[in-house]
């Protein structure tokens, strides 16, 4: 158990099934856990149903109006460093999200779990890229 004490696990799909089981397992092993899911009510219920002795080491990431989706990835060049990519329907929705007290509370809670402060980088894809055909012979990619 000592090898996981103080580590942070980011678990997507944490409201149910394998994701929930993984979140609970990491908590039992001593990790702090960031629980994420697109099913916001189910995620809140899963968090509430955690063992009370472990609940203070788990936080939830909730879906916001205007958030079209998110993905979590571990950086290859920096193990145990994660990138969360959120896709927003508009710049106004993004600004509204960052102005909420819920976001401020989340940012504070996450920063307490991390070894280094989190960074927010905003990149407007549509203003800096254009669709391109895939070079893969077997996968047409998102832009086909």
C-alpha positions as CSV (number, residue, x, y, z in Angstrom):
1,X,0.0,0.0,0.0
2,X,2.8,2.4,0.7
3,X,3.8,2.5,-3.0
4,X,0.5,4.3,-3.8
5,X,0.2,6.6,-0.8
6,X,0.1,10.2,-1.9
7,X,-0.3,9.3,-5.7
8,X,-3.1,10.7,-7.8
9,X,-5.2,8.5,-10.0
10,X,-7.5,10.1,-12.7
11,X,-10.4,7.7,-13.4
12,X,-12.8,8.3,-16.3
13,X,-16.2,6.5,-16.3
14,X,-16.0,6.6,-12.5
15,X,-19.8,6.7,-12.0
16,X,-20.3,3.0,-12.6
17,X,-18.9,-0.4,-13.7
18,X,-15.1,-0.8,-14.2
19,X,-14.4,2.9,-13.7
20,X,-16.1,3.0,-10.3
21,X,-14.4,-0.2,-9.3
22,X,-11.0,1.3,-10.3
23,X,-11.7,4.5,-8.3
24,X,-12.6,2.5,-5.2
25,X,-9.6,0.2,-5.6
26,X,-7.2,3.1,-5.9
27,X,-8.7,4.7,-2.8
28,X,-8.2,1.5,-0.9
29,X,-4.6,1.5,-2.0
30,X,-4.1,5.0,-0.6
31,X,-4.3,7.1,-3.7
32,X,-6.1,10.4,-4.1
33,X,-8.6,10.0,-6.9
34,X,-10.1,12.4,-9.5
35,X,-13.4,10.8,-10.5
36,X,-14.7,11.9,-13.9
37,X,-17.9,10.8,-15.9
38,X,-20.3,12.4,-18.3
39,X,-23.2,11.1,-16.2
40,X,-23.2,13.9,-13.6
41,X,-26.0,12.6,-11.2
42,X,-24.5,9.1,-11.2
43,X,-21.0,10.5,-10.5
44,X,-22.3,12.5,-7.6
45,X,-24.1,9.4,-6.2
46,X,-21.0,7.2,-6.7
47,X,-18.9,9.8,-4.8
48,X,-21.5,10.0,-2.0
49,X,-21.5,6.2,-1.7
50,X,-17.7,5.9,-1.1
51,X,-16.5,4.7,2.2
52,X,-16.6,7.9,4.4
53,X,-13.0,7.2,5.5
54,X,-11.9,7.5,1.9
55,X,-14.3,10.1,0.5
56,X,-12.1,13.0,1.5
57,X,-9.3,11.7,-0.9
58,X,-11.7,11.7,-3.9
59,X,-13.0,14.6,-5.9
60,X,-15.4,14.6,-8.9
61,X,-15.2,16.4,-12.2
62,X,-18.6,17.4,-13.4
63,X,-19.9,18.1,-16.9
64,X,-20.7,21.8,-17.6
65,X,-23.3,23.3,-20.0
66,X,-21.4,23.9,-23.2
67,X,-18.8,21.2,-22.7
68,X,-19.0,18.9,-25.7
69,X,-16.6,16.4,-24.2
70,X,-13.3,15.7,-22.6
71,X,-10.5,13.3,-22.7
72,X,-7.7,12.4,-20.3
73,X,-4.3,11.3,-21.4
74,X,-1.0,10.6,-19.6
75,X,2.0,12.5,-21.0
76,X,4.6,10.2,-22.5
77,X,7.5,12.6,-21.8
78,X,6.4,13.0,-18.1
79,X,5.0,9.9,-16.5
80,X,2.2,10.5,-13.9
81,X,1.5,13.9,-15.6
82,X,-1.9,14.1,-17.2
83,X,-3.5,16.3,-19.8
84,X,-7.3,16.9,-19.8
85,X,-8.6,18.1,-23.1
86,X,-12.0,19.7,-23.0
87,X,-14.0,20.6,-26.1
88,X,-16.4,23.5,-25.7
89,X,-19.3,24.5,-28.0
90,X,-18.3,28.2,-27.8
91,X,-15.8,30.6,-26.3
92,X,-18.7,32.1,-24.3
93,X,-19.4,28.7,-22.7
94,X,-15.8,28.3,-21.8
95,X,-15.5,31.7,-20.2
96,X,-18.8,31.1,-18.3
97,X,-17.4,27.8,-17.0
98,X,-14.1,29.4,-15.7
99,X,-16.1,32.2,-14.0
100,X,-18.2,29.8,-11.8
101,X,-17.6,29.2,-8.1
102,X,-17.8,25.5,-8.9
103,X,-14.7,25.8,-11.1
104,X,-12.8,27.8,-8.5
105,X,-13.6,25.2,-5.9
106,X,-12.6,22.4,-8.2
107,X,-9.3,24.1,-9.1
108,X,-8.5,24.6,-5.4
109,X,-9.3,21.0,-4.6
110,X,-7.3,19.6,-7.5
111,X,-4.3,21.8,-6.7
112,X,-4.2,20.4,-3.2
113,X,-4.0,16.9,-4.7
114,X,-1.2,17.6,-7.1
115,X,2.5,17.7,-6.6
116,X,2.7,20.8,-8.9
117,X,0.0,23.4,-9.6
118,X,-2.2,22.6,-12.6
119,X,-1.9,24.8,-15.7
120,X,-4.7,25.9,-18.0
121,X,-3.9,26.5,-21.6
122,X,-6.6,27.5,-24.1
123,X,-6.1,26.6,-27.7
124,X,-8.7,27.6,-30.3
125,X,-8.3,24.8,-32.8
126,X,-10.5,26.4,-35.5
127,X,-8.4,29.5,-35.7
128,X,-5.0,27.7,-36.0
129,X,-5.8,24.5,-38.0
130,X,-7.8,23.2,-40.9
131,X,-9.2,19.8,-41.8
132,X,-6.8,17.4,-43.5
133,X,-7.2,14.0,-45.0
134,X,-5.7,11.2,-43.1
135,X,-2.5,9.7,-44.4
136,X,-3.4,6.3,-43.0
137,X,-4.5,3.7,-45.6
138,X,-6.8,1.9,-43.0
139,X,-8.1,4.8,-40.9
140,X,-9.7,7.9,-42.6
141,X,-9.4,9.7,-39.2
142,X,-11.8,12.4,-37.9
143,X,-11.5,14.6,-40.9
144,X,-11.7,11.7,-43.5
